Amino acid sequence: MATTRTATTQWKGALLDGSGTVSLDSSGIGTFEVSWPSRAEQANGKTSPEELIAAAHSSCYSMALSHGLAGAGTPPQSVQTKADVTFQPGEGITGIVISVRAVVPGISEADFQAAAENAKKNCPVSKALAGTTITLNAELLGS
């Protein structure tokens, strides 16, 4: 069954001096301020499209890796994923670095690295961002 998730942004003013809010409508968990300075300079308590993409990518990747590991008979004890999305004004998003640290009892380093690469390739957010260079740093921790 397909699902649709919705967010709405209200923006006022021009790009450089304007600002807005983005609301997470489907979950109703919050409304967050956005502005050009929070995107191109310092966050200063506001979010940006890139931070929201990082949140989407890190959570999707964690789910994909957990699913793949469990399907291979080595369910993870824990998975921590960080996504760093780099934005360059005038160019756009120039790259994403996924850093994952996981505790996976009973898996070899080679099998873990293969599962991590597979999750990078096949998580739906990675697929949606296929036009961007995505780099993976995967670390298998002791259990």
N, CA, C and O atoms as a GROMACS GRO file, in nm:
protein
  572
    1MET      N    1   0.084  -0.117   0.000
    1MET     CA    2   0.000   0.000   0.000
    1MET      C    3   0.090   0.125   0.000
    1MET      O    4   0.177   0.139   0.085
    2ALA      N    5   0.068   0.212  -0.094
    2ALA     CA    6   0.146   0.335  -0.104
    2ALA      C    7   0.106   0.433   0.005
    2ALA      O    8  -0.009   0.437   0.048
    3THR      N    9   0.202   0.511   0.049
    3THR     CA   10   0.175   0.616   0.146
    3THR      C   11   0.226   0.748   0.089
    3THR      O   12   0.320   0.752   0.011
    4THR      N   13   0.162   0.855   0.129
    4THR     CA   14   0.205   0.989   0.091
    4THR      C   15   0.225   1.069   0.218
    4THR      O   16   0.140   1.070   0.306
    5ARG      N   17   0.337   1.136   0.227
    5ARG     CA   18   0.366   1.223   0.341
    5ARG      C   19   0.370   1.366   0.290
    5ARG      O   20   0.410   1.392   0.177
    6THR      N   21   0.327   1.460   0.375
    6THR     CA   22   0.312   1.598   0.332
    6THR      C   23   0.381   1.695   0.428
    6THR      O   24   0.374   1.680   0.550
    7ALA      N   25   0.446   1.792   0.370
    7ALA     CA   26   0.502   1.906   0.444
    7ALA      C   27   0.463   2.031   0.366
    7ALA      O   28   0.450   2.028   0.244
    8THR      N   29   0.445   2.140   0.437
    8THR     CA   30   0.405   2.266   0.374
    8THR      C   31   0.498   2.377   0.420
    8THR      O   32   0.530   2.388   0.538
    9THR      N   33   0.542   2.459   0.325
    9THR     CA   34   0.624   2.575   0.358
    9THR      C   35   0.548   2.702   0.324
    9THR      O   36   0.492   2.716   0.216
   10GLN      N   37   0.547   2.792   0.420
   10GLN     CA   38   0.492   2.927   0.402
   10GLN      C   39   0.612   3.020   0.397
   10GLN      O   40   0.690   3.026   0.492
   11TRP      N   41   0.629   3.095   0.287
   11TRP     CA   42   0.743   3.184   0.270
   11TRP      C   43   0.695   3.326   0.250
   11TRP      O   44   0.595   3.349   0.182
   12LYS      N   45   0.765   3.421   0.308
   12LYS     CA   46   0.732   3.563   0.292
   12LYS      C   47   0.858   3.638   0.254
   12LYS      O   48   0.962   3.623   0.317
   13GLY      N   49   0.847   3.719   0.150
   13GLY     CA   50   0.958   3.803   0.107
   13GLY      C   51   1.043   3.738   0.000
   13GLY      O   52   1.015   3.628  -0.047
   14ALA      N   53   1.148   3.811  -0.036
   14ALA     CA   54   1.243   3.763  -0.136
   14ALA      C   55   1.337   3.660  -0.074
   14ALA      O   56   1.335   3.638   0.047
   15LEU      N   57   1.417   3.597  -0.157
   15LEU     CA   58   1.505   3.491  -0.109
   15LEU      C   59   1.601   3.539   0.000
   15LEU      O   60   1.607   3.480   0.108
   16LEU      N   61   1.674   3.645  -0.027
   16LEU     CA   62   1.782   3.684   0.065
   16LEU      C   63   1.735   3.745   0.196
   16LEU      O   64   1.800   3.728   0.299
   17ASP      N   65   1.622   3.817   0.193
   17ASP     CA   66   1.577   3.880   0.317
   17ASP      C   67   1.445   3.824   0.368
   17ASP      O   68   1.392   3.870   0.469
   18GLY      N   69   1.393   3.726   0.300
   18GLY     CA   70   1.268   3.664   0.342
   18GLY      C   71   1.291   3.552   0.442
   18GLY      O   72   1.404   3.522   0.479
   19SER      N   73   1.181   3.492   0.484
   19SER     CA   74   1.190   3.378   0.574
   19SER      C   75   1.059   3.302   0.567
   19SER      O   76   0.961   3.348   0.508
   20GLY      N   77   1.059   3.186   0.628
   20GLY     CA   78   0.938   3.106   0.624
   20GLY      C   79   0.935   3.002   0.733
   20GLY      O   80   1.022   2.996   0.820
   21THR      N   81   0.832   2.921   0.725
   21THR     CA   82   0.818   2.808   0.815
   21THR      C   83   0.783   2.685   0.733
   21THR      O   84   0.709   2.693   0.635
   22VAL      N   85   0.836   2.572   0.774
   22VAL     CA   86   0.800   2.445   0.714
   22VAL      C   87   0.731   2.362   0.821
   22VAL      O   88   0.784   2.346   0.931
   23SER      N   89   0.614   2.311   0.789
   23SER     CA   90   0.541   2.228   0.886
   23SER      C   91   0.538   2.085   0.836
   23SER      O   92   0.518   2.058   0.718
   24LEU      N   93   0.557   1.994   0.930
   24LEU     CA   94   0.550   1.851   0.899
   24LEU      C   95   0.405   1.810   0.919
   24LEU      O   96   0.364   1.772   1.028
   25ASP      N   97   0.328   1.818   0.811
   25ASP     CA   98   0.184   1.804   0.817
   25ASP      C   99   0.137   1.662   0.849
   25ASP      O  100   0.044   1.643   0.928
   26SER      N  101   0.200   1.563   0.789
   26SER     CA  102   0.153   1.426   0.808
   26SER      C  103   0.164   1.381   0.952
   26SER      O  104   0.072   1.319   1.006
   27SER      N  105   0.276   1.412   1.014
   27SER     CA  106   0.296   1.369   1.153
   27SER      C  107   0.244   1.471   1.252
   27SER      O  108   0.207   1.437   1.364
   28GLY      N  109   0.240   1.597   1.210
   28GLY     CA  110   0.197   1.703   1.301
   28GLY      C  111   0.295   1.730   1.414
   28GLY      O  112   0.257   1.789   1.515
   29ILE      N  113   0.420   1.688   1.398
   29ILE     CA  114   0.512   1.700   1.511
   29ILE      C  115   0.582   1.834   1.520
   29ILE      O  116   0.654   1.859   1.617
   30GLY      N  117   0.564   1.920   1.421
   30GLY     CA  118   0.627   2.049   1.439
   30GLY      C  119   0.627   2.139   1.319
   30GLY      O  120   0.604   2.096   1.205
   31THR      N  121   0.654   2.264   1.347
   31THR     CA  122   0.674   2.367   1.246
   31THR      C  123   0.810   2.428   1.274
   31THR      O  124   0.844   2.458   1.389
   32PHE      N  125   0.889   2.446   1.169
   32PHE     CA  126   1.027   2.490   1.184
   32PHE      C  127   1.056   2.609   1.095
   32PHE      O  128   1.010   2.615   0.981
   33GLU      N  129   1.131   2.705   1.147
   33GLU     CA  130   1.167   2.825   1.073
   33GLU      C  131   1.278   2.794   0.973
   33GLU      O  132   1.368   2.715   1.000
   34VAL      N  133   1.269   2.860   0.855
   34VAL     CA  134   1.371   2.850   0.751
   34VAL      C  135   1.402   2.989   0.698
   34VAL      O  136   1.316   3.078   0.699
   35SER      N  137   1.526   3.007   0.651
   35SER     CA  138   1.564   3.134   0.589
   35SER      C  139   1.688   3.109   0.504
   35SER      O  140   1.755   3.006   0.517
   36TRP      N  141   1.718   3.204   0.415
   36TRP     CA  142   1.840   3.190   0.334
   36TRP      C  143   1.965   3.188   0.422
   36TRP      O  144   2.050   3.101   0.402
   37PRO      N  145   1.981   3.280   0.519
   37PRO     CA  146   2.102   3.272   0.602
   37PRO      C  147   2.115   3.138   0.675
   37PRO      O  148   2.227   3.089   0.693
   38SER      N  149   2.003   3.078   0.718
   38SER     CA  150   2.013   2.949   0.787
   38SER      C  151   2.052   2.838   0.691
   38SER      O  152   2.098   2.732   0.733
   39ARG      N  153   2.034   2.862   0.562
   39ARG     CA  154   2.071   2.763   0.461
   39ARG      C  155   2.215   2.783   0.414
   39ARG      O  156   2.290   2.686   0.399
   40ALA      N  157   2.253   2.907   0.390
   40ALA     CA  158   2.381   2.935   0.326
   40ALA      C  159   2.491   2.976   0.424
   40ALA      O  160   2.609   2.981   0.386
   41GLU      N  161   2.453   3.005   0.549
   41GLU     CA  162   2.553   3.050   0.646
   41GLU      C  163   2.541   2.964   0.772
   41GLU      O  164   2.566   2.843   0.767
   42GLN      N  165   2.503   3.022   0.884
   42GLN     CA  166   2.487   2.949   1.010
   42GLN      C  167   2.339   2.917   1.034
   42GLN      O  168   2.251   2.994   0.995
   43ALA      N  169   2.313   2.804   1.097
   43ALA     CA  170   2.175   2.761   1.121
   43ALA      C  171   2.100   2.858   1.214
   43ALA      O  172   1.984   2.889   1.189
   44ASN      N  173   2.165   2.904   1.318
   44ASN     CA  174   2.104   3.000   1.412
   44ASN      C  175   1.963   2.960   1.455
   44ASN      O  176   1.872   3.044   1.457
   45GLY      N  177   1.945   2.834   1.489
   45GLY     CA  178   1.818   2.788   1.542
   45GLY      C  179   1.710   2.763   1.438
   45GLY      O  180   1.594   2.740   1.474
   46LYS      N  181   1.747   2.769   1.310
   46LYS     CA  182   1.650   2.743   1.203
   46LYS      C  183   1.699   2.624   1.123
   46LYS      O  184   1.816   2.587   1.130
   47THR      N  185   1.609   2.564   1.047
   47THR     CA  186   1.647   2.449   0.966
   47THR      C  187   1.668   2.491   0.821
   47THR      O  188   1.660   2.609   0.789
   48SER      N  189   1.695   2.395   0.736
   48SER     CA  190   1.717   2.419   0.593
   48SER      C  191   1.671   2.296   0.516
   48SER      O  192   1.655   2.188   0.574
   49PRO      N  193   1.649   2.311   0.386
   49PRO     CA  194   1.615   2.193   0.306
   49PRO      C  195   1.721   2.084   0.319
   49PRO      O  196   1.689   1.965   0.320
   50GLU      N  197   1.847   2.124   0.328
   50GLU     CA  198   1.954   2.025   0.338
   50GLU      C  199   1.951   1.948   0.470
   50GLU      O  200   1.978   1.828   0.472
   51GLU      N  201   1.917   2.016   0.579
   51GLU     CA  202   1.906   1.946   0.706
   51GLU      C  203   1.789   1.848   0.703
   51GLU      O  204   1.798   1.738   0.757
   52LEU      N  205   1.681   1.888   0.639
   52LEU     CA  206   1.566   1.798   0.628
   52LEU      C  207   1.599   1.678   0.538
   52LEU      O  208   1.555   1.566   0.565
   53ILE      N  209   1.677   1.701   0.433
   53ILE     CA  210   1.723   1.590   0.349
   53ILE      C  211   1.814   1.498   0.430
   53ILE      O  212   1.805   1.376   0.419
   54ALA      N  213   1.903   1.556   0.511
   54ALA     CA  214   1.992   1.476   0.595
   54ALA      C  215   1.912   1.389   0.691
   54ALA      O  216   1.946   1.273   0.713
   55ALA      N  217   1.807   1.446   0.749
   55ALA     CA  218   1.722   1.369   0.841
   55ALA      C  219   1.655   1.254   0.766
   55ALA      O  220   1.652   1.141   0.814
   56ALA      N  221   1.602   1.284   0.649
   56ALA     CA  222   1.536   1.180   0.569
   56ALA      C  223   1.634   1.071   0.529
   56ALA      O  224   1.604   0.952   0.537
   57HIS      N  225   1.753   1.112   0.486
   57HIS     CA  226   1.850   1.014   0.438
   57HIS      C  227   1.905   0.928   0.550
   57HIS      O  228   1.918   0.806   0.534
   58SER      N  229   1.936   0.988   0.664
   58SER     CA  230   1.992   0.908   0.774
   58SER      C  231   1.890   0.807   0.827
   58SER      O  232   1.926   0.694   0.860
   59SER      N  233   1.764   0.847   0.836
   59SER     CA  234   1.664   0.754   0.887
   59SER      C  235   1.632   0.646   0.785
   59SER      O  236   1.616   0.529   0.822
   60CYS      N  237   1.623   0.682   0.657
   60CYS     CA  238   1.597   0.582   0.553
   60CYS      C  239   1.711   0.481   0.545
   60CYS      O  240   1.688   0.361   0.535
   61TYR      N  241   1.834   0.531   0.549
   61TYR     CA  242   1.950   0.444   0.542
   61TYR      C  243   1.952   0.346   0.659
   61TYR      O  244   1.978   0.227   0.641
   62SER      N  245   1.926   0.396   0.779
   62SER     CA  246   1.925   0.308   0.897
   62SER      C  247   1.822   0.197   0.880
   62SER      O  248   1.848   0.082   0.914
   63MET      N  249   1.705   0.232   0.830
   63MET     CA  250   1.601   0.131   0.808
   63MET      C  251   1.644   0.030   0.702
   63MET      O  252   1.624  -0.091   0.721
   64ALA      N  253   1.702   0.077   0.592
   64ALA     CA  254   1.744  -0.013   0.484
   64ALA      C  255   1.855  -0.107   0.532
   64ALA      O  256   1.851  -0.227   0.502
   65LEU      N  257   1.952  -0.054   0.605
   65LEU     CA  258   2.060  -0.139   0.654
   65LEU      C  259   2.008  -0.241   0.755
   65LEU      O  260   2.044  -0.358   0.748
   66SER      N  261   1.925  -0.197   0.847
   66SER     CA  262   1.868  -0.290   0.946
   66SER      C  263   1.789  -0.402   0.879
   66SER      O  264   1.799  -0.518   0.918
   67HIS      N  265   1.712  -0.365   0.778
   67HIS     CA  266   1.632  -0.464   0.705
   67HIS      C  267   1.722  -0.564   0.632
   67HIS      O  268   1.699  -0.685   0.638
   68GLY      N  269   1.824  -0.514   0.564
   68GLY     CA  270   1.914  -0.603   0.491
   68GLY      C  271   1.991  -0.696   0.584
   68GLY      O  272   2.006  -0.815   0.554
   69LEU      N  273   2.038  -0.643   0.695
   69LEU     CA  274   2.111  -0.727   0.790
   69LEU      C  275   2.021  -0.835   0.849
   69LEU      O  276   2.061  -0.950   0.859
   70ALA      N  277   1.899  -0.798   0.888
   70ALA     CA  278   1.805  -0.896   0.944
   70ALA      C  279   1.771  -1.002   0.840
   70ALA      O  280   1.762  -1.121   0.873
   71GLY      N  281   1.751  -0.960   0.715
   71GLY     CA  282   1.719  -1.055   0.608
   71GLY      C  283   1.830  -1.154   0.582
   71GLY      O  284   1.805  -1.265   0.534
   72ALA      N  285   1.954  -1.115   0.612
   72ALA     CA  286   2.070  -1.203   0.594
   72ALA      C  287   2.096  -1.289   0.718
   72ALA      O  288   2.193  -1.364   0.722
   73GLY      N  289   2.009  -1.277   0.820
   73GLY     CA  290   2.024  -1.358   0.940
   73GLY      C  291   2.115  -1.298   1.045
   73GLY      O  292   2.151  -1.366   1.141
   74THR      N  293   2.152  -1.172   1.028
   74THR     CA  294   2.237  -1.104   1.126
   74THR      C  295   2.173  -0.970   1.164
   74THR      O  296   2.224  -0.864   1.126
   75PRO      N  297   2.064  -0.975   1.239
   75PRO     CA  298   1.998  -0.850   1.276
   75PRO      C  299   2.090  -0.763   1.362
   75PRO      O  300   2.163  -0.815   1.446
   76PRO      N  301   2.087  -0.632   1.340
   76PRO     CA  302   2.175  -0.545   1.418
   76PRO      C  303   2.124  -0.525   1.560
   76PRO      O  304   2.004  -0.526   1.586
   77GLN      N  305   2.218  -0.507   1.649
   77GLN     CA  306   2.183  -0.469   1.785
   77GLN      C  307   2.156  -0.318   1.788
   77GLN      O  308   2.065  -0.272   1.858
   78SER      N  309   2.236  -0.242   1.712
   78SER     CA  310   2.214  -0.098   1.701
   78SER      C  311   2.276  -0.046   1.572
   78SER      O  312   2.375  -0.100   1.522
   79VAL      N  313   2.214   0.060   1.520
   79VAL     CA  314   2.263   0.128   1.400
   79VAL      C  315   2.251   0.278   1.427
   79VAL      O  316   2.142   0.326   1.460
   80GLN      N  317   2.361   0.350   1.412
   80GLN     CA  318   2.360   0.496   1.424
   80GLN      C  319   2.410   0.554   1.293
   80GLN      O  320   2.523   0.528   1.252
   81THR      N  321   2.326   0.633   1.227
   81THR     CA  322   2.360   0.689   1.098
   81THR      C  323   2.354   0.840   1.102
   81THR      O  324   2.257   0.898   1.151
   82LYS      N  325   2.458   0.902   1.051
   82LYS     CA  326   2.464   1.047   1.036
   82LYS      C  327   2.476   1.078   0.888
   82LYS      O  328   2.556   1.014   0.818
   83ALA      N  329   2.400   1.174   0.839
   83ALA     CA  330   2.412   1.218   0.700
   83ALA      C  331   2.453   1.365   0.701
   83ALA      O  332   2.387   1.448   0.764
   84ASP      N  333   2.560   1.397   0.631
   84ASP     CA  334   2.607   1.534   0.614
   84ASP      C  335   2.578   1.575   0.470
   84ASP      O  336   2.636   1.520   0.377
   85VAL      N  337   2.489   1.671   0.452
   85VAL     CA  338   2.452   1.720   0.320
   85VAL      C  339   2.519   1.855   0.300
   85VAL      O  340   2.495   1.948   0.376
   86THR      N  341   2.603   1.866   0.198
   86THR     CA  342   2.676   1.990   0.171
   86THR      C  343   2.604   2.070   0.064
   86THR      O  344   2.572   2.020  -0.044
   87PHE      N  345   2.578   2.198   0.097
   87PHE     CA  346   2.513   2.292   0.006
   87PHE      C  347   2.610   2.403  -0.027
   87PHE      O  348   2.668   2.466   0.062
   88GLN      N  349   2.630   2.428  -0.155
   88GLN     CA  350   2.715   2.537  -0.202
   88GLN      C  351   2.627   2.638  -0.275
   88GLN      O  352   2.574   2.607  -0.382
   89PRO      N  353   2.610   2.760  -0.220
   89PRO     CA  354   2.529   2.860  -0.290
   89PRO      C  355   2.577   2.878  -0.434
   89PRO      O  356   2.697   2.888  -0.460
   90GLY      N  357   2.485   2.883  -0.525
   90GLY     CA  358   2.516   2.895  -0.667
   90GLY      C  359   2.534   2.762  -0.738
   90GLY      O  360   2.524   2.756  -0.860
   91GLU      N  361   2.560   2.656  -0.662
   91GLU     CA  362   2.577   2.522  -0.720
   91GLU      C  363   2.467   2.426  -0.676
   91GLU      O  364   2.420   2.344  -0.756
   92GLY      N  365   2.428   2.435  -0.550
   92GLY     CA  366   2.328   2.343  -0.496
   92GLY      C  367   2.392   2.242  -0.404
   92GLY      O  368   2.496   2.268  -0.343
   93ILE      N  369   2.330   2.126  -0.394
   93ILE     CA  370   2.383   2.019  -0.310
   93ILE      C  371   2.499   1.955  -0.384
   93ILE      O  372   2.482   1.904  -0.495
   94THR      N  373   2.617   1.957  -0.322
   94THR     CA  374   2.737   1.908  -0.389
   94THR      C  375   2.780   1.770  -0.341
   94THR      O  376   2.872   1.710  -0.398
   95GLY      N  377   2.716   1.719  -0.237
   95GLY     CA  378   2.752   1.585  -0.192
   95GLY      C  379   2.686   1.550  -0.060
   95GLY      O  380   2.643   1.638   0.016
   96ILE      N  381   2.680   1.422  -0.034
   96ILE     CA  382   2.626   1.370   0.091
   96ILE      C  383   2.723   1.265   0.143
   96ILE      O  384   2.768   1.177   0.068
   97VAL      N  385   2.755   1.274   0.270
   97VAL     CA  386   2.839   1.173   0.335
   97VAL      C  387   2.753   1.103   0.439
   97VAL      O  388   2.700   1.166   0.531
   98ILE      N  389   2.739   0.972   0.423
   98ILE     CA  390   2.669   0.889   0.520
   98ILE      C  391   2.774   0.823   0.607
   98ILE      O  392   2.864   0.756   0.556
   99SER      N  393   2.763   0.841   0.738
   99SER     CA  394   2.852   0.776   0.833
   99SER      C  395   2.767   0.687   0.922
   99SER      O  396   2.678   0.734   0.992
  100VAL      N  397   2.795   0.559   0.919
  100VAL     CA  398   2.717   0.464   0.997
  100VAL      C  399   2.809   0.386   1.089
  100VAL      O  400   2.918   0.345   1.050
  101ARG      N  401   2.761   0.367   1.210
  101ARG     CA  402   2.828   0.285   1.310
  101ARG      C  403   2.725   0.184   1.358
  101ARG      O  404   2.614   0.222   1.396
  102ALA      N  405   2.760   0.057   1.356
  102ALA     CA  406   2.663  -0.045   1.392
  102ALA      C  407   2.726  -0.155   1.476
  102ALA      O  408   2.844  -0.188   1.462
  103VAL      N  409   2.643  -0.211   1.561
  103VAL     CA  410   2.678  -0.331   1.636
  103VAL      C  411   2.594  -0.443   1.578
  103VAL      O  412   2.471  -0.441   1.585
  104VAL      N  413   2.663  -0.541   1.518
  104VAL     CA  414   2.594  -0.651   1.449
  104VAL      C  415   2.661  -0.782   1.490
  104VAL      O  416   2.761  -0.822   1.431
  105PRO      N  417   2.606  -0.847   1.590
  105PRO     CA  418   2.666  -0.974   1.634
  105PRO      C  419   2.668  -1.078   1.522
  105PRO      O  420   2.572  -1.094   1.447
  106GLY      N  421   2.781  -1.150   1.513
  106GLY     CA  422   2.790  -1.264   1.422
  106GLY      C  423   2.814  -1.231   1.276
  106GLY      O  424   2.798  -1.319   1.192
  107ILE      N  425   2.853  -1.109   1.243
  107ILE     CA  426   2.877  -1.075   1.102
  107ILE      C  427   3.026  -1.045   1.082
  107ILE      O  428   3.092  -0.993   1.172
  108SER      N  429   3.077  -1.080   0.965
  108SER     CA  430   3.216  -1.048   0.933
  108SER      C  431   3.224  -0.903   0.885
  108SER      O  432   3.124  -0.844   0.845
  109GLU      N  433   3.343  -0.848   0.890
  109GLU     CA  434   3.364  -0.710   0.841
  109GLU      C  435   3.327  -0.700   0.693
  109GLU      O  436   3.262  -0.603   0.652
  110ALA      N  437   3.366  -0.798   0.614
  110ALA     CA  438   3.336  -0.795   0.471
  110ALA      C  439   3.185  -0.799   0.445
  110ALA      O  440   3.134  -0.725   0.361
  111ASP      N  441   3.116  -0.886   0.516
  111ASP     CA  442   2.970  -0.894   0.498
  111ASP      C  443   2.901  -0.766   0.545
  111ASP      O  444   2.803  -0.722   0.484
  112PHE      N  445   2.952  -0.705   0.652
  112PHE     CA  446   2.895  -0.579   0.699
  112PHE      C  447   2.915  -0.469   0.595
  112PHE      O  448   2.822  -0.395   0.564
  113GLN      N  449   3.036  -0.459   0.542
  113GLN     CA  450   3.063  -0.356   0.441
  113GLN      C  451   2.976  -0.375   0.317
  113GLN      O  452   2.927  -0.278   0.258
  114ALA      N  453   2.956  -0.500   0.277
  114ALA     CA  454   2.869  -0.528   0.161
  114ALA      C  455   2.725  -0.487   0.191
  114ALA      O  456   2.658  -0.430   0.105
  115ALA      N  457   2.677  -0.517   0.311
  115ALA     CA  458   2.541  -0.479   0.350
  115ALA      C  459   2.527  -0.328   0.355
  115ALA      O  460   2.425  -0.273   0.315
  116ALA      N  461   2.631  -0.260   0.406
  116ALA     CA  462   2.628  -0.114   0.414
  116ALA      C  463   2.623  -0.051   0.275
  116ALA      O  464   2.547   0.043   0.253
  117GLU      N  465   2.701  -0.102   0.183
  117GLU     CA  466   2.699  -0.052   0.044
  117GLU      C  467   2.565  -0.080  -0.022
  117GLU      O  468   2.512   0.004  -0.095
  118ASN      N  469   2.509  -0.198   0.002
  118ASN     CA  470   2.379  -0.233  -0.055
  118ASN      C  471   2.270  -0.139  -0.004
  118ASN      O  472   2.184  -0.096  -0.081
  119ALA      N  473   2.275  -0.107   0.124
  119ALA     CA  474   2.176  -0.014   0.180
  119ALA      C  475   2.192   0.125   0.118
  119ALA      O  476   2.093   0.191   0.089
  120LYS      N  477   2.316   0.168   0.097
  120LYS     CA  478   2.340   0.298   0.034
  120LYS      C  479   2.281   0.301  -0.106
  120LYS      O  480   2.219   0.400  -0.146
  121LYS      N  481   2.300   0.194  -0.179
  121LYS     CA  482   2.252   0.187  -0.317
  121LYS      C  483   2.100   0.177  -0.326
  121LYS      O  484   2.040   0.232  -0.418
  122ASN      N  485   2.039   0.107  -0.231
  122ASN     CA  486   1.898   0.073  -0.244
  122ASN      C  487   1.800   0.144  -0.152
  122ASN      O  488   1.680   0.126  -0.167
  123CYS      N  489   1.847   0.224  -0.057
  123CYS     CA  490   1.750   0.294   0.026
  123CYS      C  491   1.674   0.393  -0.064
  123CYS      O  492   1.736   0.458  -0.148
  124PRO      N  493   1.543   0.405  -0.048
  124PRO     CA  494   1.464   0.490  -0.137
  124PRO      C  495   1.511   0.636  -0.143
  124PRO      O  496   1.499   0.699  -0.248
  125VAL      N  497   1.563   0.689  -0.034
  125VAL     CA  498   1.611   0.828  -0.038
  125VAL      C  499   1.740   0.836  -0.120
  125VAL      O  500   1.759   0.931  -0.196
  126SER      N  501   1.829   0.738  -0.106
  126SER     CA  502   1.949   0.735  -0.191
  126SER      C  503   1.910   0.732  -0.338
  126SER      O  504   1.969   0.801  -0.420
  127LYS      N  505   1.811   0.651  -0.370
  127LYS     CA  506   1.766   0.642  -0.509
  127LYS      C  507   1.710   0.776  -0.556
  127LYS      O  508   1.734   0.816  -0.670
  128ALA      N  509   1.635   0.844  -0.471
  128ALA     CA  510   1.579   0.974  -0.508
  128ALA      C  511   1.688   1.079  -0.527
  128ALA      O  512   1.670   1.175  -0.602
  129LEU      N  513   1.801   1.062  -0.459
  129LEU     CA  514   1.911   1.157  -0.466
  129LEU      C  515   2.024   1.107  -0.557
  129LEU      O  516   2.139   1.148  -0.541
  130ALA      N  517   1.992   1.021  -0.651
  130ALA     CA  518   2.092   0.955  -0.735
  130ALA      C  519   2.179   1.053  -0.814
  130ALA      O  520   2.289   1.017  -0.855
  131GLY      N  521   2.132   1.175  -0.837
  131GLY     CA  522   2.211   1.273  -0.910
  131GLY      C  523   2.319   1.338  -0.825
  131GLY      O  524   2.393   1.422  -0.875
  132THR      N  525   2.329   1.300  -0.700
  132THR     CA  526   2.425   1.358  -0.606
  132THR      C  527   2.529   1.253  -0.568
  132THR      O  528   2.497   1.134  -0.556
  133THR      N  529   2.652   1.295  -0.550
  133THR     CA  530   2.756   1.204  -0.504
  133THR      C  531   2.730   1.168  -0.357
  133THR      O  532   2.724   1.256  -0.271
  134ILE      N  533   2.716   1.039  -0.331
  134ILE     CA  534   2.692   0.991  -0.195
  134ILE      C  535   2.812   0.905  -0.155
  134ILE      O  536   2.844   0.806  -0.220
  135THR      N  537   2.876   0.945  -0.046
  135THR     CA  538   2.992   0.874   0.006
  135THR      C  539   2.952   0.802   0.134
  135THR      O  540   2.872   0.854   0.212
  136LEU      N  541   3.007   0.683   0.155
  136LEU     CA  542   2.972   0.603   0.273
  136LEU      C  543   3.096   0.574   0.356
  136LEU      O  544   3.200   0.532   0.304
  137ASN      N  545   3.084   0.597   0.486
  137ASN     CA  546   3.183   0.554   0.584
  137ASN      C  547   3.109   0.461   0.680
  137ASN      O  548   3.021   0.504   0.754
  138ALA      N  549   3.144   0.332   0.677
  138ALA     CA  550   3.074   0.233   0.758
  138ALA      C  551   3.171   0.170   0.857
  138ALA      O  552   3.279   0.124   0.821
  139GLU      N  553   3.130   0.170   0.984
  139GLU     CA  554   3.214   0.116   1.091
  139GLU      C  555   3.136   0.011   1.169
  139GLU      O  556   3.029   0.038   1.224
  140LEU      N  557   3.192  -0.109   1.173
  140LEU     CA  558   3.134  -0.217   1.251
  140LEU      C  559   3.198  -0.214   1.389
  140LEU      O  560   3.319  -0.226   1.403
  141LEU      N  561   3.114  -0.198   1.490
  141LEU     CA  562   3.161  -0.191   1.628
  141LEU      C  563   3.148  -0.327   1.695
  141LEU      O  564   3.067  -0.409   1.653
  142GLY      N  565   3.225  -0.352   1.797
  142GLY     CA  566   3.213  -0.476   1.874
  142GLY      C  567   3.082  -0.479   1.949
  142GLY      O  568   3.029  -0.374   1.986
  143SER      N  569   3.027  -0.598   1.973
  143SER     CA  570   2.897  -0.609   2.039
  143SER      C  571   2.908  -0.604   2.188
  143SER      O  572   2.807  -0.612   2.258
   0.00000   0.00000   0.00000
